């Protein structure tokens, strides 16, 4: 599994972590991103930061990491 692979349940996990995520656009530039057409440019700054956190050697991104995001915490769109 790639760290860049997002999942719909990430929204719930981000909310459970106390973040204001309302939809996929919390990390993506499109409302409903598709794995088969995904490009790194489809991520906003928050999403790019999360992918860069692959240095944690995880098999998948953990939405709780977003609590450490140094940028704005509010919903992008």
Chimera marker file (.cmm) of the C-alpha trace (Angstrom):
<marker_set name="trace">
<marker id="1" x="0.000" y="0.000" z="0.000" r="1" g="1" b="0" radius="0.5"/>
<marker id="2" x="1.244" y="3.458" z="-0.832" r="1" g="1" b="0" radius="0.5"/>
<marker id="3" x="1.332" y="6.233" z="1.731" r="1" g="1" b="0" radius="0.5"/>
<marker id="4" x="-0.281" y="8.440" z="-0.920" r="1" g="1" b="0" radius="0.5"/>
<marker id="5" x="-3.370" y="6.261" z="-1.081" r="1" g="1" b="0" radius="0.5"/>
<marker id="6" x="-6.264" y="8.105" z="0.500" r="1" g="1" b="0" radius="0.5"/>
<marker id="7" x="-9.398" y="6.438" z="1.723" r="1" g="1" b="0" radius="0.5"/>
<marker id="8" x="-12.880" y="7.797" z="2.413" r="1" g="1" b="0" radius="0.5"/>
<marker id="9" x="-12.615" y="6.747" z="6.059" r="1" g="1" b="0" radius="0.5"/>
<marker id="10" x="-9.715" y="9.206" z="6.461" r="1" g="1" b="0" radius="0.5"/>
<marker id="11" x="-12.308" y="11.982" z="6.837" r="1" g="1" b="0" radius="0.5"/>
<marker id="12" x="-13.814" y="10.237" z="9.864" r="1" g="1" b="0" radius="0.5"/>
<marker id="13" x="-10.377" y="9.511" z="11.315" r="1" g="1" b="0" radius="0.5"/>
<marker id="14" x="-9.354" y="13.156" z="10.873" r="1" g="1" b="0" radius="0.5"/>
<marker id="15" x="-12.583" y="14.296" z="12.577" r="1" g="1" b="0" radius="0.5"/>
<marker id="16" x="-12.005" y="11.789" z="15.377" r="1" g="1" b="0" radius="0.5"/>
<marker id="17" x="-8.559" y="13.366" z="15.838" r="1" g="1" b="0" radius="0.5"/>
<marker id="18" x="-10.297" y="16.707" z="16.430" r="1" g="1" b="0" radius="0.5"/>
<marker id="19" x="-9.627" y="18.220" z="13.000" r="1" g="1" b="0" radius="0.5"/>
<marker id="20" x="-12.213" y="20.211" z="11.006" r="1" g="1" b="0" radius="0.5"/>
<marker id="21" x="-12.104" y="17.924" z="7.929" r="1" g="1" b="0" radius="0.5"/>
<marker id="22" x="-15.475" y="17.932" z="6.160" r="1" g="1" b="0" radius="0.5"/>
<marker id="23" x="-14.589" y="16.239" z="2.866" r="1" g="1" b="0" radius="0.5"/>
<marker id="24" x="-11.703" y="15.018" z="0.722" r="1" g="1" b="0" radius="0.5"/>
<marker id="25" x="-10.701" y="18.589" z="-0.030" r="1" g="1" b="0" radius="0.5"/>
<marker id="26" x="-9.120" y="18.775" z="3.389" r="1" g="1" b="0" radius="0.5"/>
<marker id="27" x="-6.076" y="17.218" z="1.641" r="1" g="1" b="0" radius="0.5"/>
<marker id="28" x="-7.057" y="17.076" z="-2.055" r="1" g="1" b="0" radius="0.5"/>
<marker id="29" x="-7.905" y="19.720" z="-4.641" r="1" g="1" b="0" radius="0.5"/>
<marker id="30" x="-10.856" y="17.738" z="-6.008" r="1" g="1" b="0" radius="0.5"/>
<marker id="31" x="-14.043" y="16.848" z="-4.155" r="1" g="1" b="0" radius="0.5"/>
<marker id="32" x="-13.988" y="13.156" z="-5.101" r="1" g="1" b="0" radius="0.5"/>
<marker id="33" x="-10.472" y="12.043" z="-6.075" r="1" g="1" b="0" radius="0.5"/>
<marker id="34" x="-10.089" y="8.749" z="-7.918" r="1" g="1" b="0" radius="0.5"/>
<marker id="35" x="-7.159" y="6.394" z="-7.254" r="1" g="1" b="0" radius="0.5"/>
<marker id="36" x="-6.900" y="5.447" z="-10.930" r="1" g="1" b="0" radius="0.5"/>
<marker id="37" x="-6.436" y="9.077" z="-12.064" r="1" g="1" b="0" radius="0.5"/>
<marker id="38" x="-4.566" y="10.418" z="-9.016" r="1" g="1" b="0" radius="0.5"/>
<marker id="39" x="-1.605" y="12.730" z="-9.611" r="1" g="1" b="0" radius="0.5"/>
<marker id="40" x="0.480" y="14.371" z="-6.873" r="1" g="1" b="0" radius="0.5"/>
<marker id="41" x="-0.700" y="17.747" z="-8.205" r="1" g="1" b="0" radius="0.5"/>
<marker id="42" x="-4.200" y="16.730" z="-7.041" r="1" g="1" b="0" radius="0.5"/>
<marker id="43" x="-3.110" y="17.364" z="-3.441" r="1" g="1" b="0" radius="0.5"/>
<marker id="44" x="-3.295" y="20.702" z="-1.683" r="1" g="1" b="0" radius="0.5"/>
<marker id="45" x="-0.452" y="21.844" z="0.593" r="1" g="1" b="0" radius="0.5"/>
<marker id="46" x="-1.828" y="19.834" z="3.526" r="1" g="1" b="0" radius="0.5"/>
<marker id="47" x="-2.016" y="16.676" z="1.406" r="1" g="1" b="0" radius="0.5"/>
<marker id="48" x="1.502" y="17.185" z="0.057" r="1" g="1" b="0" radius="0.5"/>
<marker id="49" x="2.758" y="17.572" z="3.615" r="1" g="1" b="0" radius="0.5"/>
<marker id="50" x="1.008" y="14.356" z="4.651" r="1" g="1" b="0" radius="0.5"/>
<marker id="51" x="2.596" y="12.418" z="1.774" r="1" g="1" b="0" radius="0.5"/>
<marker id="52" x="6.010" y="13.830" z="2.703" r="1" g="1" b="0" radius="0.5"/>
<marker id="53" x="5.512" y="12.296" z="6.135" r="1" g="1" b="0" radius="0.5"/>
<marker id="54" x="6.342" y="8.936" z="4.514" r="1" g="1" b="0" radius="0.5"/>
<marker id="55" x="9.647" y="9.432" z="6.329" r="1" g="1" b="0" radius="0.5"/>
<marker id="56" x="7.816" y="7.882" z="9.282" r="1" g="1" b="0" radius="0.5"/>
<marker id="57" x="8.214" y="4.528" z="7.500" r="1" g="1" b="0" radius="0.5"/>
<marker id="58" x="4.504" y="3.754" z="7.719" r="1" g="1" b="0" radius="0.5"/>
<marker id="59" x="2.645" y="1.545" z="5.260" r="1" g="1" b="0" radius="0.5"/>
<marker id="60" x="-0.221" y="4.074" z="5.117" r="1" g="1" b="0" radius="0.5"/>
<marker id="61" x="-0.737" y="7.689" z="6.080" r="1" g="1" b="0" radius="0.5"/>
<marker id="62" x="-2.369" y="8.266" z="9.441" r="1" g="1" b="0" radius="0.5"/>
<marker id="63" x="-4.852" y="11.174" z="9.438" r="1" g="1" b="0" radius="0.5"/>
<marker id="64" x="-3.925" y="11.841" z="13.084" r="1" g="1" b="0" radius="0.5"/>
<marker id="65" x="-0.575" y="13.113" z="11.776" r="1" g="1" b="0" radius="0.5"/>
<marker id="66" x="-2.500" y="16.103" z="10.431" r="1" g="1" b="0" radius="0.5"/>
<marker id="67" x="-2.596" y="17.451" z="13.988" r="1" g="1" b="0" radius="0.5"/>
<marker id="68" x="1.116" y="18.183" z="13.461" r="1" g="1" b="0" radius="0.5"/>
<marker id="69" x="0.587" y="20.013" z="10.146" r="1" g="1" b="0" radius="0.5"/>
<marker id="70" x="2.360" y="23.378" z="10.495" r="1" g="1" b="0" radius="0.5"/>
<marker id="71" x="-0.109" y="25.236" z="8.251" r="1" g="1" b="0" radius="0.5"/>
<marker id="72" x="-3.718" y="26.318" z="8.805" r="1" g="1" b="0" radius="0.5"/>
<marker id="73" x="-5.924" y="23.731" z="10.505" r="1" g="1" b="0" radius="0.5"/>
<marker id="74" x="-9.243" y="24.899" z="9.044" r="1" g="1" b="0" radius="0.5"/>
<marker id="75" x="-11.041" y="23.224" z="6.134" r="1" g="1" b="0" radius="0.5"/>
<marker id="76" x="-9.546" y="24.449" z="2.862" r="1" g="1" b="0" radius="0.5"/>
<marker id="77" x="-12.866" y="24.568" z="0.996" r="1" g="1" b="0" radius="0.5"/>
<link id1="1" id2="2" r="1" g="1" b="0" radius="0.2"/>
<link id1="2" id2="3" r="1" g="1" b="0" radius="0.2"/>
<link id1="3" id2="4" r="1" g="1" b="0" radius="0.2"/>
<link id1="4" id2="5" r="1" g="1" b="0" radius="0.2"/>
<link id1="5" id2="6" r="1" g="1" b="0" radius="0.2"/>
<link id1="6" id2="7" r="1" g="1" b="0" radius="0.2"/>
<link id1="7" id2="8" r="1" g="1" b="0" radius="0.2"/>
<link id1="8" id2="9" r="1" g="1" b="0" radius="0.2"/>
<link id1="9" id2="10" r="1" g="1" b="0" radius="0.2"/>
<link id1="10" id2="11" r="1" g="1" b="0" radius="0.2"/>
<link id1="11" id2="12" r="1" g="1" b="0" radius="0.2"/>
<link id1="12" id2="13" r="1" g="1" b="0" radius="0.2"/>
<link id1="13" id2="14" r="1" g="1" b="0" radius="0.2"/>
<link id1="14" id2="15" r="1" g="1" b="0" radius="0.2"/>
<link id1="15" id2="16" r="1" g="1" b="0" radius="0.2"/>
<link id1="16" id2="17" r="1" g="1" b="0" radius="0.2"/>
<link id1="17" id2="18" r="1" g="1" b="0" radius="0.2"/>
<link id1="18" id2="19" r="1" g="1" b="0" radius="0.2"/>
<link id1="19" id2="20" r="1" g="1" b="0" radius="0.2"/>
<link id1="20" id2="21" r="1" g="1" b="0" radius="0.2"/>
<link id1="21" id2="22" r="1" g="1" b="0" radius="0.2"/>
<link id1="22" id2="23" r="1" g="1" b="0" radius="0.2"/>
<link id1="23" id2="24" r="1" g="1" b="0" radius="0.2"/>
<link id1="24" id2="25" r="1" g="1" b="0" radius="0.2"/>
<link id1="25" id2="26" r="1" g="1" b="0" radius="0.2"/>
<link id1="26" id2="27" r="1" g="1" b="0" radius="0.2"/>
<link id1="27" id2="28" r="1" g="1" b="0" radius="0.2"/>
<link id1="28" id2="29" r="1" g="1" b="0" radius="0.2"/>
<link id1="29" id2="30" r="1" g="1" b="0" radius="0.2"/>
<link id1="30" id2="31" r="1" g="1" b="0" radius="0.2"/>
<link id1="31" id2="32" r="1" g="1" b="0" radius="0.2"/>
<link id1="32" id2="33" r="1" g="1" b="0" radius="0.2"/>
<link id1="33" id2="34" r="1" g="1" b="0" radius="0.2"/>
<link id1="34" id2="35" r="1" g="1" b="0" radius="0.2"/>
<link id1="35" id2="36" r="1" g="1" b="0" radius="0.2"/>
<link id1="36" id2="37" r="1" g="1" b="0" radius="0.2"/>
<link id1="37" id2="38" r="1" g="1" b="0" radius="0.2"/>
<link id1="38" id2="39" r="1" g="1" b="0" radius="0.2"/>
<link id1="39" id2="40" r="1" g="1" b="0" radius="0.2"/>
<link id1="40" id2="41" r="1" g="1" b="0" radius="0.2"/>
<link id1="41" id2="42" r="1" g="1" b="0" radius="0.2"/>
<link id1="42" id2="43" r="1" g="1" b="0" radius="0.2"/>
<link id1="43" id2="44" r="1" g="1" b="0" radius="0.2"/>
<link id1="44" id2="45" r="1" g="1" b="0" radius="0.2"/>
<link id1="45" id2="46" r="1" g="1" b="0" radius="0.2"/>
<link id1="46" id2="47" r="1" g="1" b="0" radius="0.2"/>
<link id1="47" id2="48" r="1" g="1" b="0" radius="0.2"/>
<link id1="48" id2="49" r="1" g="1" b="0" radius="0.2"/>
<link id1="49" id2="50" r="1" g="1" b="0" radius="0.2"/>
<link id1="50" id2="51" r="1" g="1" b="0" radius="0.2"/>
<link id1="51" id2="52" r="1" g="1" b="0" radius="0.2"/>
<link id1="52" id2="53" r="1" g="1" b="0" radius="0.2"/>
<link id1="53" id2="54" r="1" g="1" b="0" radius="0.2"/>
<link id1="54" id2="55" r="1" g="1" b="0" radius="0.2"/>
<link id1="55" id2="56" r="1" g="1" b="0" radius="0.2"/>
<link id1="56" id2="57" r="1" g="1" b="0" radius="0.2"/>
<link id1="57" id2="58" r="1" g="1" b="0" radius="0.2"/>
<link id1="58" id2="59" r="1" g="1" b="0" radius="0.2"/>
<link id1="59" id2="60" r="1" g="1" b="0" radius="0.2"/>
<link id1="60" id2="61" r="1" g="1" b="0" radius="0.2"/>
<link id1="61" id2="62" r="1" g="1" b="0" radius="0.2"/>
<link id1="62" id2="63" r="1" g="1" b="0" radius="0.2"/>
<link id1="63" id2="64" r="1" g="1" b="0" radius="0.2"/>
<link id1="64" id2="65" r="1" g="1" b="0" radius="0.2"/>
<link id1="65" id2="66" r="1" g="1" b="0" radius="0.2"/>
<link id1="66" id2="67" r="1" g="1" b="0" radius="0.2"/>
<link id1="67" id2="68" r="1" g="1" b="0" radius="0.2"/>
<link id1="68" id2="69" r="1" g="1" b="0" radius="0.2"/>
<link id1="69" id2="70" r="1" g="1" b="0" radius="0.2"/>
<link id1="70" id2="71" r="1" g="1" b="0" radius="0.2"/>
<link id1="71" id2="72" r="1" g="1" b="0" radius="0.2"/>
<link id1="72" id2="73" r="1" g="1" b="0" radius="0.2"/>
<link id1="73" id2="74" r="1" g="1" b="0" radius="0.2"/>
<link id1="74" id2="75" r="1" g="1" b="0" radius="0.2"/>
<link id1="75" id2="76" r="1" g="1" b="0" radius="0.2"/>
<link id1="76" id2="77" r="1" g="1" b="0" radius="0.2"/>
</marker_set>
